[in-house]
Amino acid sequence: MKKLEVGSAFFYVERCYRGQLKTGYTKVSKVGRKYFELEAYPKVKFDLETCKGVTEYAPNISLYSSEQEYLETHERHEIAQRIIRSGLTTLRKLSLTTLRSIAAELKLEGYTDN
């Protein structure tokens, strides 16, 4: 991850009550030696190394460098879950391109060979 500074942007996904997702962009408002804070969550401290909320009762927030990174991560997880359900062992370490090819090869719904 790049060095954080005030004004750096993140795409966030907050998992709310009953599985609802709240998404958007926010900026870093404060950076310390161990933690940083975001404009959208001023009372939550995030660990500089893991980007996870460390404040007690912190909301369930995942941070990404961009919306595209989130979408690719989400798609990778979805494809892996479909493959696992089809009887193969976990494939989370494979690249998105490889997973797409496997999904097309297995003729999983919604995936064709590009």
C-alpha positions as CSV (number, residue, x, y, z in Angstrom):
1,M,0.0,0.0,0.0
2,K,1.1,3.5,-0.8
3,K,2.1,5.9,2.0
4,L,-0.9,7.5,3.5
5,E,-1.3,11.2,3.8
6,V,-4.1,13.6,4.6
7,G,-6.3,13.8,1.6
8,S,-5.6,10.3,0.3
9,A,-8.9,8.8,-1.0
10,F,-10.4,5.4,-0.2
11,F,-13.5,3.6,-1.5
12,Y,-15.3,2.1,1.5
13,V,-17.9,-0.6,1.9
14,E,-19.7,-0.7,5.2
15,R,-21.8,-3.8,6.0
16,C,-24.8,-2.6,7.8
17,Y,-27.7,-4.2,9.6
18,R,-29.4,-7.0,7.7
19,G,-26.7,-7.3,5.1
20,Q,-27.2,-3.9,3.5
21,L,-24.1,-2.2,2.0
22,K,-23.2,1.5,2.3
23,T,-20.5,2.5,-0.2
24,G,-18.7,5.6,-1.2
25,Y,-15.5,7.5,-1.4
26,T,-13.9,9.2,1.6
27,K,-10.6,10.9,2.4
28,V,-8.0,10.5,5.1
29,S,-8.5,13.3,7.6
30,K,-5.7,12.5,10.0
31,V,-2.5,10.3,10.0
32,G,-0.6,9.3,13.1
33,R,2.3,6.9,13.8
34,K,0.0,3.8,14.1
35,Y,-3.5,4.9,13.1
36,F,-5.3,7.1,10.6
37,E,-8.9,8.5,10.5
38,L,-11.3,9.1,7.7
39,E,-13.7,12.0,7.0
40,A,-16.7,9.7,6.8
41,Y,-15.9,8.0,10.1
42,P,-14.2,10.7,12.4
43,K,-14.6,8.6,15.6
44,V,-13.0,5.4,14.2
45,K,-9.3,4.8,14.1
46,F,-7.9,2.5,11.4
47,D,-4.6,0.6,11.7
48,L,-2.0,1.9,9.2
49,E,-0.8,-1.7,8.4
50,T,-4.1,-3.5,8.0
51,C,-6.5,-0.6,7.2
52,K,-9.0,-2.3,9.7
53,G,-11.0,-0.3,12.2
54,V,-9.5,-0.7,15.7
55,T,-11.9,1.4,17.7
56,E,-14.2,-0.4,20.1
57,Y,-17.6,-0.9,18.4
58,A,-16.1,0.1,15.0
59,P,-18.5,-0.5,12.1
60,N,-17.7,-3.3,9.7
61,I,-15.9,-1.3,7.1
62,S,-13.6,-2.6,4.3
63,L,-11.3,-0.1,2.5
64,Y,-10.2,-0.3,-1.1
65,S,-8.0,2.0,-3.2
66,S,-10.8,2.3,-5.8
67,E,-14.2,1.1,-6.6
68,Q,-12.7,-1.1,-9.4
69,E,-10.5,-2.9,-6.8
70,Y,-13.7,-3.6,-4.7
71,L,-15.6,-4.9,-7.8
72,E,-12.7,-7.2,-8.8
73,T,-12.3,-8.5,-5.3
74,H,-16.1,-9.1,-5.0
75,E,-16.1,-10.9,-8.4
76,R,-13.1,-13.0,-7.5
77,H,-14.9,-14.1,-4.3
78,E,-18.2,-14.8,-6.2
79,I,-16.4,-16.9,-8.9
80,A,-14.4,-18.8,-6.2
81,Q,-17.6,-19.6,-4.3
82,R,-19.3,-20.9,-7.4
83,I,-16.3,-23.1,-8.2
84,I,-16.2,-24.4,-4.6
85,R,-19.9,-25.2,-4.8
86,S,-19.2,-27.2,-8.0
87,G,-17.0,-29.6,-6.1
88,L,-13.4,-28.2,-6.4
89,T,-11.2,-27.1,-3.5
90,T,-10.6,-23.4,-2.6
91,L,-9.0,-21.4,-5.4
92,R,-8.8,-18.0,-3.8
93,K,-5.1,-17.5,-4.6
94,L,-5.7,-17.7,-8.3
95,S,-5.8,-14.5,-10.4
96,L,-9.2,-13.1,-11.6
97,T,-8.3,-13.9,-15.2
98,T,-7.6,-17.5,-14.3
99,L,-10.8,-17.8,-12.3
100,R,-12.8,-16.3,-15.2
101,S,-11.3,-18.9,-17.5
102,I,-12.2,-21.7,-15.1
103,A,-15.7,-20.4,-14.7
104,A,-16.2,-20.3,-18.5
105,E,-14.6,-23.8,-18.8
106,L,-17.1,-25.1,-16.2
107,K,-19.9,-23.3,-18.1
108,L,-21.0,-21.5,-14.9
109,E,-23.9,-19.3,-15.5
110,G,-23.0,-15.8,-16.5
111,Y,-19.4,-16.5,-17.6
112,T,-18.2,-17.1,-21.1
113,D,-14.7,-17.4,-22.6
114,N,-13.5,-13.9,-23.5
